[in-house]
Amino acid sequence: MQDDNELVRLVLGGNQQAYARLVDKYKGKIFAYLYRMIGQKQDAQDLAQEVFTKAYFQLGKFQQDRNFSAWLYRVAANHCLDELRRRKRTVKTTGEEVELIEMETPEEAFLQKEQKQVLLRRIMDLEEEYRSVFVLRYIDQLSYKEISEALALPMTTVQMRIHRAKKKLRESLEEGGTSLYEMSQI
């Protein structure tokens, strides 16, 4: 299997199939990131398509000694933040959730789903700068270095924003009567 940088070289050489392989590889991750940032499935799909179109036309600017996935996340993050600024509205979740764990009883399943929805609503209530790093770290599971590269932020800024996001999330959950311990059981 070809690595990302080799595929980028092929695309820059005119090979459209190579870009299709990159899109196939990252479309799920980019959609998931955008969905968590926007909260609307259709909007996230539209934005993902725009991100891949934008990335294609900016591929000549990609520094091939860098990590392609971090660069692509940066394109997605910037595009998403531009869209959120353009809308200047509060983002709400749609309630479309994916069950991650099979439950033993319907009551437990209901409680877990309810807790996930509460957590996702609280994440969506975070300011964009905190939500972005939190989602990349704890949902998309990127390293601090990858987040730093993806968002073009110093590592210390990423660490500080993640710390503040967790603090704000903890405070928000505790105000609502839910502890982080309960949420960690999800």
KEKE-3310 file (N, C-alpha, C; in steps of 0.2 Angstrom, whole numbers, plus 5000, padded with zeros to 4 digits):
npx = (5004:5002:5010:5004:5011:5017:5006:5001:5012:5009:4996:4999:5006:4996:4988:4973:4966:4974:4971:4958:4960:4966:4955:4946:4952:4952:4940:4930:4935:4937:4924:4918:4925:4920:4907:4906:4910:4901:4888:4877:4872:4870:4875:4889:4892:4892:4901:4913:4914:4917:4929:4938:4938:4944:4956:4961:4964:4973:4984:4996:5002:5005:5018:5029:5037:5030:5016:5003:4990:4988:4990:4978:4968:4970:4966:4952:4949:4951:4942:4930:4929:4929:4916:4908:4910:4905:4891:4888:4880:4872:4877:4868:4865:4860:4854:4857:4865:4879:4879:4890:4893:4887:4873:4867:4854:4838:4836:4849:4855:4847:4850:4864:4864:4857:4866:4877:4872:4870:4884:4889:4881:4886:4899:4897:4893:4905:4917:4923:4937:4941:4932:4937:4950:4948:4939:4947:4957:4951:4941:4944:4956:4969:4987:4995:5005:5000:4988:4993:5000:4989:4981:4989:4995:5005:5012:5011:5000:4990:4990:4986:4973:4966:4967:4959:4947:4943:4942:4931:4921:4920:4915:4903:4896:4895:4887:4876:4872:4879:4893:4910:4915:4904:4902:4913:4911:4904)
npy = (4994:5011:5025:5041:5052:5048:5046:5059:5064:5057:5062:5076:5074:5071:5060:5055:5045:5042:5053:5050:5038:5044:5052:5041:5035:5045:5051:5046:5050:5064:5068:5064:5072:5085:5083:5082:5095:5103:5098:5094:5082:5083:5095:5093:5083:5090:5100:5092:5087:5099:5102:5092:5096:5108:5105:5097:5107:5115:5107:5108:5117:5109:5104:5091:5085:5085:5079:5072:5069:5077:5090:5089:5089:5101:5109:5105:5110:5124:5127:5123:5131:5144:5142:5141:5154:5162:5158:5162:5157:5147:5131:5116:5099:5085:5074:5062:5048:5036:5020:5014:5004:4988:4985:4977:4978:4986:4998:5002:5004:5015:5025:5026:5031:5043:5049:5051:5059:5071:5073:5076:5087:5096:5097:5102:5115:5121:5134:5137:5136:5128:5117:5112:5107:5098:5089:5084:5078:5069:5062:5060:5056:5061:5065:5076:5083:5081:5088:5100:5103:5101:5112:5122:5128:5132:5119:5121:5129:5121:5111:5119:5124:5111:5108:5118:5116:5104:5108:5117:5109:5100:5108:5113:5100:5097:5108:5104:5093:5081:5070:5069:5057:5048:5051:5045:5032:5029)
npz = (5000:4996:5003:5011:5006:4994:4987:4986:4978:4966:4963:4961:4949:4941:4942:4945:4951:4962:4971:4973:4981:4992:4997:5000:5010:5020:5021:5031:5043:5042:5040:5052:5061:5057:5059:5072:5076:5069:5071:5063:5052:5038:5034:5039:5029:5017:5020:5021:5008:5002:5009:5004:4991:4992:4997:4987:4977:4984:4985:4980:4989:4999:5010:5007:5016:5028:5038:5030:5034:5046:5039:5031:5041:5046:5035:5035:5048:5048:5037:5043:5054:5048:5042:5053:5059:5049:5049:5062:5073:5086:5088:5088:5093:5084:5089:5083:5087:5089:5094:5105:5114:5118:5128:5143:5148:5144:5151:5156:5143:5139:5149:5146:5133:5135:5144:5135:5125:5133:5136:5123:5120:5129:5125:5112:5117:5121:5117:5101:5099:5110:5108:5096:5098:5109:5103:5092:5100:5110:5104:5090:5093:5090:5092:5103:5096:5082:5083:5085:5073:5064:5067:5066:5078:5092:5102:5116:5117:5112:5122:5133:5129:5128:5142:5147:5140:5146:5159:5158:5153:5163:5173:5167:5167:5180:5185:5179:5186:5184:5186:5181:5183:5181:5168:5163:5163:5152)
capx = (5000:5006:5009:5001:5016:5018:5000:5001:5016:5005:4991:5002:5008:4991:4985:4966:4965:4978:4967:4952:4962:4967:4948:4943:4956:4951:4933:4926:4938:4935:4916:4917:4927:4916:4900:4906:4911:4895:4882:4872:4874:4870:4880:4895:4893:4893:4908:4918:4915:4921:4936:4942:4939:4948:4962:4964:4966:4979:4988:5003:5005:5007:5025:5029:5041:5025:5011:4997:4984:4988:4988:4971:4964:4971:4961:4946:4947:4950:4936:4924:4929:4926:4909:4905:4910:4900:4884:4887:4874:4874:4877:4865:4866:4854:4852:4859:4871:4881:4880:4897:4894:4881:4871:4864:4847:4836:4837:4856:4856:4844:4854:4870:4863:4856:4873:4881:4869:4872:4891:4889:4878:4891:4905:4895:4893:4911:4919:4926:4944:4941:4929:4941:4956:4945:4937:4953:4961:4948:4936:4948:4962:4976:4992:4996:5009:4996:4984:4997:5001:4983:4978:4994:4996:5010:5011:5009:4993:4986:4989:4982:4966:4964:4966:4954:4941:4941:4939:4925:4917:4919:4911:4897:4893:4894:4882:4870:4871:4882:4900:4914:4915:4898:4903:4919:4908:4901)
capy = (5000:5017:5030:5047:5057:5045:5047:5066:5065:5055:5067:5082:5072:5071:5054:5057:5039:5043:5057:5046:5034:5048:5053:5035:5034:5050:5054:5045:5054:5071:5069:5063:5078:5090:5082:5084:5102:5107:5095:5093:5077:5085:5101:5090:5080:5096:5103:5087:5088:5106:5101:5088:5100:5113:5102:5096:5113:5117:5101:5111:5120:5104:5102:5084:5082:5085:5073:5073:5069:5083:5095:5088:5091:5109:5112:5104:5114:5130:5128:5122:5137:5149:5141:5143:5161:5164:5157:5166:5155:5142:5124:5111:5092:5083:5068:5056:5046:5030:5016:5011:4998:4984:4985:4971:4979:4992:5003:5004:5007:5021:5029:5028:5035:5049:5052:5052:5065:5076:5075:5079:5094:5100:5098:5107:5121:5124:5139:5134:5135:5123:5111:5109:5103:5093:5083:5081:5074:5064:5059:5058:5053:5063:5066:5084:5085:5081:5093:5106:5103:5102:5118:5127:5131:5129:5114:5124:5132:5115:5109:5124:5123:5105:5108:5123:5113:5099:5111:5120:5103:5097:5113:5112:5094:5097:5112:5100:5087:5075:5070:5066:5049:5045:5051:5041:5025:5028)
capz = (5000:4995:5009:5009:5002:4988:4983:4984:4972:4960:4961:4958:4943:4936:4943:4948:4955:4968:4975:4975:4987:4998:4999:5003:5016:5026:5021:5037:5049:5041:5041:5059:5064:5055:5062:5079:5076:5067:5074:5058:5047:5031:5034:5039:5023:5013:5022:5020:5001:5001:5012:4999:4985:4993:4998:4980:4974:4988:4986:4978:4994:5004:5011:5007:5022:5033:5039:5026:5038:5050:5034:5029:5047:5046:5030:5038:5054:5045:5033:5048:5058:5044:5041:5060:5060:5044:5052:5069:5077:5091:5085:5092:5091:5081:5093:5080:5090:5087:5100:5105:5118:5119:5135:5146:5149:5140:5156:5155:5137:5139:5153:5143:5127:5138:5146:5129:5122:5138:5135:5117:5120:5133:5120:5107:5120:5121:5112:5095:5100:5114:5106:5091:5101:5113:5098:5089:5105:5114:5100:5084:5096:5088:5097:5104:5090:5076:5084:5084:5066:5060:5068:5066:5085:5096:5107:5123:5116:5112:5129:5137:5127:5130:5149:5148:5138:5151:5165:5156:5152:5170:5177:5164:5168:5187:5185:5177:5191:5182:5187:5176:5184:5178:5161:5161:5162:5145)
cpx = (5004:5005:5007:5005:5017:5012:4999:5006:5013:5000:4994:5005:5003:4986:4978:4965:4968:4974:4961:4954:4963:4960:4945:4946:4954:4944:4929:4929:4936:4928:4915:4919:4922:4909:4900:4907:4904:4888:4876:4875:4875:4875:4887:4897:4895:4900:4914:4919:4919:4928:4940:4943:4944:4955:4965:4967:4972:4984:4996:5006:5007:5015:5026:5033:5036:5021:5005:4991:4983:4987:4981:4966:4964:4966:4954:4944:4946:4944:4930:4924:4927:4919:4905:4905:4905:4893:4883:4881:4877:4873:4873:4866:4859:4851:4854:4866:4873:4882:4886:4898:4887:4879:4867:4856:4845:4837:4844:4857:4853:4848:4861:4869:4861:4862:4877:4878:4870:4879:4892:4887:4883:4897:4903:4894:4899:4913:4923:4933:4945:4938:4934:4946:4953:4943:4943:4957:4957:4943:4940:4954:4969:4980:4992:5000:5005:4991:4987:4998:4995:4980:4983:4995:5002:5008:5008:5002:4988:4985:4985:4975:4963:4962:4960:4947:4939:4939:4932:4919:4915:4914:4904:4893:4891:4888:4875:4868:4874:4890:4904:4915:4910:4899:4908:4917:4905:4905)
cpy = (5006:5022:5037:5052:5055:5046:5054:5067:5063:5060:5073:5080:5070:5064:5055:5051:5039:5047:5054:5041:5038:5050:5047:5034:5039:5053:5052:5049:5061:5072:5068:5069:5084:5089:5084:5091:5106:5104:5093:5088:5080:5091:5098:5086:5085:5099:5098:5087:5094:5105:5097:5092:5105:5110:5100:5102:5116:5112:5103:5114:5115:5103:5095:5081:5082:5079:5076:5074:5075:5089:5095:5091:5098:5112:5111:5109:5121:5132:5127:5129:5143:5148:5143:5151:5164:5164:5161:5164:5149:5135:5120:5104:5090:5076:5061:5053:5038:5026:5013:5005:4995:4984:4979:4972:4986:4998:5006:5007:5014:5026:5031:5032:5042:5053:5055:5059:5071:5078:5078:5086:5098:5102:5103:5114:5125:5129:5135:5132:5129:5116:5108:5105:5097:5087:5080:5076:5068:5060:5056:5055:5054:5065:5074:5086:5086:5086:5100:5108:5105:5109:5124:5131:5128:5124:5116:5126:5126:5112:5113:5124:5117:5105:5113:5120:5108:5102:5114:5114:5100:5102:5113:5106:5094:5102:5108:5094:5081:5075:5067:5059:5046:5045:5047:5034:5024:5024)
cpz = (5000:5001:5006:5004:4995:4984:4982:4978:4966:4958:4958:4951:4938:4937:4948:4953:4962:4973:4978:4981:4993:5001:5003:5010:5022:5026:5028:5043:5048:5042:5048:5063:5063:5058:5069:5081:5074:5070:5069:5053:5040:5030:5034:5032:5018:5014:5020:5012:4999:5003:5007:4993:4986:4994:4991:4977:4978:4989:4984:4984:5000:5004:5012:5013:5028:5033:5035:5030:5043:5045:5033:5035:5047:5041:5032:5043:5052:5041:5038:5052:5054:5043:5048:5061:5055:5046:5058:5072:5081:5087:5090:5089:5088:5085:5089:5083:5088:5094:5100:5109:5119:5127:5137:5146:5145:5144:5155:5149:5136:5143:5149:5137:5130:5140:5140:5126:5127:5136:5128:5116:5124:5128:5115:5110:5121:5116:5107:5096:5105:5112:5100:5094:5105:5108:5095:5094:5108:5109:5093:5086:5092:5093:5098:5098:5084:5077:5082:5077:5062:5061:5068:5072:5088:5101:5113:5122:5116:5119:5134:5135:5129:5138:5151:5146:5143:5157:5164:5156:5159:5174:5174:5166:5176:5189:5184:5181:5189:5183:5181:5177:5181:5170:5158:5160:5156:5140)
residu = (MET:GLN:ASP:ASP:ASN:GLU:LEU:VAL:ARG:LEU:VAL:LEU:GLY:GLY:ASN:GLN:GLN:ALA:TYR:ALA:ARG:LEU:VAL:ASP:LYS:TYR:LYS:GLY:LYS:ILE:PHE:ALA:TYR:LEU:TYR:ARG:MET:ILE:GLY:GLN:LYS:GLN:ASP:ALA:GLN:ASP:LEU:ALA:GLN:GLU:VAL:PHE:THR:LYS:ALA:TYR:PHE:GLN:LEU:GLY:LYS:PHE:GLN:GLN:ASP:ARG:ASN:PHE:SER:ALA:TRP:LEU:TYR:ARG:VAL:ALA:ALA:ASN:HIS:CYS:LEU:ASP:GLU:LEU:ARG:ARG:ARG:LYS:ARG:THR:VAL:LYS:THR:THR:GLY:GLU:GLU:VAL:GLU:LEU:ILE:GLU:MET:GLU:THR:PRO:GLU:GLU:ALA:PHE:LEU:GLN:LYS:GLU:GLN:LYS:GLN:VAL:LEU:LEU:ARG:ARG:ILE:MET:ASP:LEU:GLU:GLU:GLU:TYR:ARG:SER:VAL:PHE:VAL:LEU:ARG:TYR:ILE:ASP:GLN:LEU:SER:TYR:LYS:GLU:ILE:SER:GLU:ALA:LEU:ALA:LEU:PRO:MET:THR:THR:VAL:GLN:MET:ARG:ILE:HIS:ARG:ALA:LYS:LYS:LYS:LEU:ARG:GLU:SER:LEU:GLU:GLU:GLY:GLY:THR:SER:LEU:TYR:GLU:MET:SER:GLN:ILE)
# end
